[in-house]
Amino acid sequence: MSLGFSNVTVKTGGDILPIVKYDAKAGDFIRVDRHQVADGSWDKTETELALPLTLHMDFANIEVGWLSFANGAPDFAMVKIGQPLPDKPTPDHKQAFRLRIWSEELGLREFSGSSKTLLRVVDALHDDYMSSDKREGDHVVKVEATGTETVKVNTPQGELRFKAPQFEISDIVARPAGMSGNAEPSAPAPVSSDEALF
């Protein structure tokens, strides 16, 4: 549990990157790309990513804290790993993480989430990273997303089914050059409140 999540406000800025999101109900990784339309407004295109998927994850700079979509847009209250978690800003905020990922196909993107199903997996992956003796210096984790595993949760409303991603660290490597740059601005797409539950 090295990410420091508990069951019990600092807002960080930084670059806004295009995102990859994870749908815990369907078990899908989705890339979100923004594009400007003729009237000058912005629209988005969502594309499901096929598995297996190789991603470089910047666990050295992962942020943890809180995330809410109550107003339709993401509202983060995050700190860099190792700092005390900020106070929960509102009852709508859920525990969350945010980190940068990169691949040749996707470029530099942001990956974040607040579903309990995803948090458990990312927390365990971070534990594996922390136990490695190869993480010194400017290195990132090369992760293989190989599939999904069904998770059943009993609730007062009955059994709910979610899909947890199956991640495995294949290597810890020097930071690729593509992870040092910035990307075109993009607003993260909202997720349903159900996705934030499990």
N, C-alpha and C positions, 0 to 999 in steps of 0.2 A: 504494500500500500504506500509506495514511496511518493505518489502524487499528492498525498496529504488530504484526500477527500474524507469528509466526515459525514455523519448523519445529522448532525445538528443544523469605505468603498473608494476601491481604487479603480479608476477607469484608465485603460491604457489606449494610446492612439496607435501610432505606427502606420506602416503602409497598408493600404487596402489592396488585397490581392484577389484575383479570380479564385473561386473555391472548388473544392470537391466535397460533397456531402455524402452522408451515409444514411440510408433509410432502414431503420431497425425493424420495421414491419415486413418489408419486402426482401431485405438482405441485399440491397443494391447500392453500389457506389455510383454517384452521379456527378459528372462534371457540369459546371454552370458557367456559361459564357455570355457576356453582355455585348450587345451591339446597338449602335445608334440607328434609329429609324428615320424616315424622311422628314417627319415633323420636328426632329431634334430631340425627341424623348428617347429613353433607353428601354430596350426589351432584353429578354434573356432566352437562351436556348439551353435546354437540359438534355444531356446525352448520357445514357447508361454505359458504364464501363464494363467491359467483359473481363471475367476472371480466367486465369490468374493475372495478377497485377503486381508489378514491381514498383515500389515507391521508396524514395529516400526521405527519411523523417528526421527533423532537427530537434531531437529530444533534449539537446543541451540548452535550448532556448524555449522549451515548452512553457506555456502559460496556463495557470489554473485559476479557477474562481467561479464566476456565476454568469449565466446567460439566460435572457428572456426574449421571447418573441411576442409578448403580450400586445405590443403596439404595431405588430406587423413587420417591424424591422429588428435586426439583432441589437440587443443592448447588453454589452459585455461589461463585466467588472472583474478584471483579471490582474494577476501579479505573476512575475517570473517565478518559476519553480524554486522552492527554498525560502521564499518570503512568506510571512504569515498571510493566510487567506483573508481577503477582505470580508467585511460584514455583508450579509445577504441584503441586497438593496431593496427588494420587494418580495412579497410572498410568491409572485410569479416566477422569480428567478430560480433556475435549477443549477446544480453543480455542473461544471463544464471544463473542457480543456480547449486550447487553441495552439496549433503548431504549424510550421511551414513544411510543405512536402514538395518534392520535385521528381520528375521523370523526363526522359527525352521526349515522350509523346505529349505530356501535359504541360511542361514548363514548370515555373514556380507558382505554387498555389497555397491557399490556406485550407487547413482541414480542422474542423472543430466539431464538437458535439456535446450533447447533454443527456442522451439516452443512457439509462443505467446499463443496458446491454453493451453498449459501446464503451462506456467508462471502465467497466470491469476489464475488458480486453486490453484497452490502451494502458491501464494501470499495470497489468501483468506484463505487458510488453516493455513498459518503462522499467519495471523491476529487473527484467532480463538485461536490459541495456545497462543499468546501474551496476550489475554484478560482473560486467565484462571488464577485463583489464586492457581492452583495446580502445577505450573511450577517451583517452587523454588527447589533448590537442584539438585541432579544429576538424572533428570528425562527425559524421552523421550515420544514422542507422539505415542499412539497406534492408527493406522489409518485403516479404512476399505475402500478398493476400491471395490465398489459395482457394478459398471457398467460404461457406457459412455453416453454422451449426444452429439447429433449432433450440430455442430456450422457451420452456413453458413456465408461466407464472400464474399461480392461483390468486385470484382477487375476489372481493365480495360480489363482483359482477360475473364471476365464472373464470374459466381458464383462458388466458391470453397467450398467444404464440408470437415470438419475436425471433429474429435471426441475428446471431452474433457473428461478426467477421472472424475468420481464422487467419491470424497473422503469425508469421515466423520470421525471426531475424536471420537473414542469410549471411550478413557481413556487417562490419563497421568499417567505413571507408572515409578517405579524405573528402572534405566537402567539395562536391562538384561545382564548377565555375558558375553554372546556371542557378545555384542557390544563393549567390551573393548579390544578384541584381534585383531590380524592382520590376513590377509588371503593371499592365494597364489597370486602372481602377475598376473595381467590380463590387457590387453590393451582394452580400450573401443572401441566398433565397430562404424565405421562411420555411420552417418545418412545422408539421402539425403538432398539437399539444400531445397527442398520443405517442409520437416519436420520443418525446422528452421523458416519458414515464419509465420505459424499460430498455 
